Amino acid sequence: MRTLPFSKLRNFFVTLALLIFVGASGYELGLRRTQLRISPDKQVVVGQESPPQLAVDFSLFWDVWQRLLRHYIDAANLNKGKMVEGAITGMVNSLGDPYTVFLPPKENTEFKQDLGGAFEGIGAQLGMKDGHVIVVAPLKGNPAEKAGMKAGDFIVKVNGEETIGWTLPQAVSKIRGPRGTTVTLNILHEGGTKPVDITIIRDTITVPSVEWWVRSPREIPEVSGVKDAKVLQAKTGKVAYLRLSRFGDHSNDEWNKAVGEILAAQAANGTLKGLIFDLRNNPGGYLQGAVFIASEFMKSGTVVSQVNSDGTRENYPVDRVGKLLDIPVIVLINKGSASAAEIVAGALRDYKRATIVGETSFGKGSVQTPQDLTGGAGLHITTGKWLLPKGDWINKKGIVPDVLVPMESTDATSDAQLAKAVELLLK
């Protein structure tokens, strides 16, 4: 029997493997109805036909594409990648839903950094309202708040560029930047008649999710300047304060640590009169995070229900045994409380587990499913709406507090909403 040399055997198997790979690839491309062709500028074009069940004609799109490549004055420098991203962005924007967005790789990375709690920028959570870029919440202690930005402010221009027609990711990308650089925002304050320019120095934004303390009224500096402060400070007893700034990657761990420390402080100081749960300027985050936090206060029941785009309904019940099931609770909300923050506040209200104090919340009742795309891009699709336990859909309406207390002063010693919460717990 004749034996082939090793080199010939190797070449044989390499060739066989290539044939199998090419055949399999061709079969897969055929299944996906994918076409390969050479463009007029001698580049390989990979395209996929529209699904057979959709009567969509892409000929106009490709006609415009080829005309731009052929006739544009600076065609040699056209960025085809940006052209594709722009086309996708336009398609997504045509839905008219500010929360369904295409995120190019840079913006997708920035979004993930937001939930991770560290990024470089001005420290403000942005949103969209009536086609305008709006400040949902400035983050406490960061450049945006220090410069005077407030929840409800409209951002009219960024470095002289009009924001009309921008998507939310575009706004975030334009406003963010390296630490130490500046950005000038043209701001229309809520209730104002004339926009003003605010120049902000960007910084590294590292925001812990949770802040807490246990104090008596006279030990709370934020209420020392309110009306009848002396009457309030004369009351006896201590209250706990627990603030959650977002529902992010590390929020649950930070929350557990803070709750453990509050319980230890209660053991050391005696019975607390109650807990103030501050969700003001909390722009939301993960839905499962909202269920986790609400379960700290609720013994049982549905926290939130989600109605999906396919008509199905999912109920999210209490999923653990909480440690703050019996303590009296006051929840603080304002116009910067959105999404997951509204889920928690609404669930505690519906089950009469807490009294809600402050201002009407933002009103975001939709659910977005983030999907990662090739090349680091992302797509957030509104796939459902969420309902509070009693069936309320608060989209564009918000949650109306049980006790309405406007925040009329920005003085650090005159937090009227916090003062009202302390007063209610010390009755």
N, C-alpha and C positions, 0 to 999 in steps of 0.2 A: 504493500500500500504506500502510495507516494505522500510524503509529508510536505506541506507548504512552509516556506520560511516564515519566521515570526513577523517580520516586517509586512509581508503580504497579508497574513492573518489580521494584523492590526488594522491595515488599510481597509480590509474587507469589512470588519466590524464597525469601523468609524463611518464608512460609506453607508452601511446598513442602518446605523443609528440616525444618520442625517436624513435618509429617505423616510424612516419612520416618523421623525420629528416634523419634516416638511409635510408629509401626508396628514399627520394628525392636526397640524396647524391649519392646513388647508380645509380640513373637515370642520374644524372649530370655526374658522372664518366664514365658511359656508353656512353653518348653523346660525351664526350671528348676522348673516346677510351683509358681510363686510366686504368692501371693494378696495382694491389697490390700483392706483393709476399714477401716471406721471403728469405733473402740472406743466403749464407753459414755461415756467421758470426752471424746469428740469428737476423738480423736487418730487419725492414720493409722497403721495397723498393717501392716507388711510381714512376711509369714510364708512359709515354704517348707514344702510338704507333705513328709512322710517319703518316702524313696525307695520306689518301688512294690515292690521286691523285699524290703522289710523290713515285717513285720507289727507295726508299732509304733503304739500308740494314744496320742496326745498330749492327748486330751481331758481327762484328769485334771490334767495340768500346767496347761492353760488354765483349768480350773475353779478350781484353787487360786489362780492368778494373779488372776482376776476377783474371787474372794471376798476376797482381801487388799485389792484396790483399793476394794472396796465396804464392807467391814466393819472394817478395821484402824482402831484408835483415832486414829492420826495419818496417815491415808491421804494427805492432801494433801502430806505431806513425804516420802513414799516415794521412794527413789532407784531409779528403774526400771533405770538402767544397772547399778547394783550388784546389783540383783536378778537380772539376766540373767547377770552375771559369777558370782554365787553359784551359780546353777543349773548353769552350765557347769562350775564347780569341783567341785560335787557329783557331776556325771556322770563327770568324769575320775577323781575320788577313788574312785568305786565300783569301779574296776578293781583296787584294792588294790596298785597298783605305785607306790612312793614316788618313782620317777624319771619317771613319766609325769605331767606337770603342765600346768595352764593358768596362764599368766602374764598378769595384767592389765598394761596399759601401763607402769605404774611399775615393777613387778617385772621385766618384760621388759627395760626399760632398765637396771636394776641388774645383771641377769645379764650383759648385754653389756659393762657397765663392768668387771665382775669379770675377764673375759677380756682386757680392754684394760689392766688393771693399775692403775687409779686409781679410787677411790671414797671416800666418807665413811662411817665406821662404826667397828667395833671391831677388825677385822683377824682374822677367823676364818672358816675354811671349814666350813660346816655340812652335815650329811647326815641321813638318817633310818635308824633301826634299830629294828625291832620296834614301829613306830608312834610312836617317840619321837624328838624332835629331839636330835641328837648332834653334838658337835664332832669333825669329821674331822681338822682340823689348825688350830692357831693359827698365824698368820703371824709369822715371826721378827721380833722388834724392834718389834712393834705392840702397841696397848693390851691386847688379849686376853691375849697371852703375858705381858706385864708384870703383869697382874692375877692371874696364876696359873692361867689356863685351860689344860687339857691335852687332847691327843687322847684320845677315849674318854669325855669328860665328857658327862653328860646335862643338858640344859637343861630344868628342871622348870617354871620360871615366868619370864616377862619382865615386869618392872614390876608384879609381883603377879598377872599373868594366867597361868592354867594353859595349858601348851602341848599338852596331850592333845587330839588331834583336829585339830591344825594341820597344814597342808601346809608343805613346805619354803619355798616363796615367802612364805607368811604369816610364818614365823619370821624370815626374812631382812628382810622389810619392817618388822617390829616392832622388830628389834634395831638396824637401821641408823638413821642420823639425822645432822643437821648437826654439823659439827666443833664441839667445845666443850660439847655437850650430854651428859647422862649417861643411862645405862641400867642398871638393876639386874637382874641375872640370878640366879636361884636354881639353883644347880649341884649335881649329885650326881657327885662324882668317882668314877671307876672303882674299885670295891672299897670305896667308902665306904658308910656306913650312914645318914648324915644329911645332907640337902642344906644348903648354905651360901649366903648371899647375897654376891654380888660386884658392886660398883658400878664401872662403867667409864666413863671420859670418852672420848667418840668423838673421832676425829681423821681427817685426810685420810690415806687409806691408798694409798701409792704403792709398789708392790712390784716391784723388778727381778726378772726370772725367774731370773737366773743370778748365781752368786757363785763365785769361784775364787781359789786361791793355790797356790804351790809353796814347800814348806818342808821342813826337816829336823825330826826328832822334837822336838828341844829348842826349836824355834821355834813349836811348836803349843801355845798356852796351854790349849786345851780338853782336853788329855790330861795336864796337869801335876799334877792332883789324883787320878788314878786309882791303884789298887793297882799296885805295881811300876813306878811312873812313872819312877823313876831308871834302871831296867834298860832301859826303852823309849827314854828320852832318850839313852842311851849308844850306841844303834845309829847307824851311819853311813848316808849316802845321803839322797836327797830324794824326796818323793812329791808328786804333784799332787792337788789337791782341786777337785772341780767339783760344785756344788750347783744343782739345777734345782727351783724352787719350784712351777711350774705349766706347763702346755702351753697358752699363751695366744697372743694376737695378735702379740706382739713377741718371743716366746720364741726362734724360729729365728734371727732376726737377732742377738739377744743371745748366743745359743749360739755362732754362727759367730765372733763377735768374741772370746769367751772362749777358744775352742779355738785360734784364731790366736795369742792372747797366751800360752797355755800352751806351744804349740810353739816360740814365740820364746824363752820362758824356758828350755825344754829345750835349745835350741841354745846359750844363754848359759851354762847351768849344767852341761851334760853330761847323760849318760843318766839318766833318771828311773827309780826302782825300780818305779813303777806309778802308777795313777790310782784315787782314791777317788771314786766317782760317788754323790752323796748324793741319794736320792729320798725321804727321810723327810719326812713331813707334806706331800707333794705330792698334792693332791686330784685331779689329772688335768687334762682339757681336751680339746683336739682329737685325734681318732684319727690324722689325718694327721701331726700333730706327733709322736706316738709313733713312727710309721714313720720320720720324718725323723731323730729322735734315735737310734733303734736302728740305723739305717743307718750311723751314725758309727762303730760298733764291729763291724759284721757285714759280711763280704765278699759273702755271698749268702744266699738262703733266704727263707722266709716269716716275716715278723715276727708277724703275727696273721691269723686267719681270722674272718670275720663270717658267721654264719648268720642270714638275714633272715626276716621274718615270713611271706614267701611261699614259704619252703622253699629259696630259692636260697642259694648260698654264694659269698662273695667272699674271695679270698686277697690279702693285701697284702704283697708281697715287698719286699726291700731295694730302694730306689729311687735310690740315688746312691753314689758312691765316697767312703767315709769317710776321715777323716784320722787316726783312732785305732784302726786295725785290728789293730795288733800289741802295743800296750802292755798289760801285765797290769792287770786291772780288778777292783776290789772294789765291789759295789753295796750301799749301805746302805738298808734299808727299815724301816718300823715300822707301827703300826696306823693311822697317818695317811696311808700310801701307798695311793692308790686309782686305779682306772680306768686312764687312760693310763700312769700310773707303774707299775702292775702289768703292763701289756702289755710295757713296755720291760724291766723286771726279769725277767719270765717268759721273754721271748725270749732274753735273754742267758744265763739259766740253762739253758734247753733246749738251746742250741747250745754249752754249756760254754764260753762266751766270758767269763764272769765268775763269781766266787764271791759269793753273797748272804749278807750279814751283818745281824743285827738281830733284829727281831720279826716275827711273822706280820702280813701286810698286811691292809688293810680288807676286801677281797673284793667288788668291784663288777665283775661280768662282763657287764653289759648295755650296749647302744648306744642312745643317744637321738638322734633326728633333730629339730632345732629348726625350727619353721615359724612364719613371721611371719603374723599375722592382721590384719584391718582395725582401724584405730584405734590401732595400736601394740602391740596385745596379741600374745602368742606362745603356742605350744603345743609342748611337748617330748613326743614319743611314743617309747616304747621299741619300736624296730623290729627289734631283733635281739639276739643275744648273741655275744660274741667268745670265741674259743678260742685258747689258746696253741699254739705250733708242734707240740707233742706231743699236742694234742687236749684238754688239760685245760680245764675250765670252772671257774674259781675263785670263782664267785659265792657269797657268804656263807661261803666257806672261806678265801680269801686265799692268798697265797704263803708257804709255810713256808721260812724261810731255811736255807741250808746250815750256817751257824754261828749258833746261837741265842744272842743276847746281850741280856738285858733291860736297859732303861734304868732303873736303880734310883735314880739321883741326878739332881736338877735343877741341881746346882752347875755353873756355867759352866766349871769347870776339871776336871770329872769325866765326860767323855763316853766311857763305856766302849765303846760301839759304834765310835766313831771310833778309839779306841785299839786295838781288836782289828783293825780294817782296816789301820792302820799296821803293827801287828805282823806280820800275814800278808804284807804286801808286802815287809817288810824281813827276812824269814826268811833 
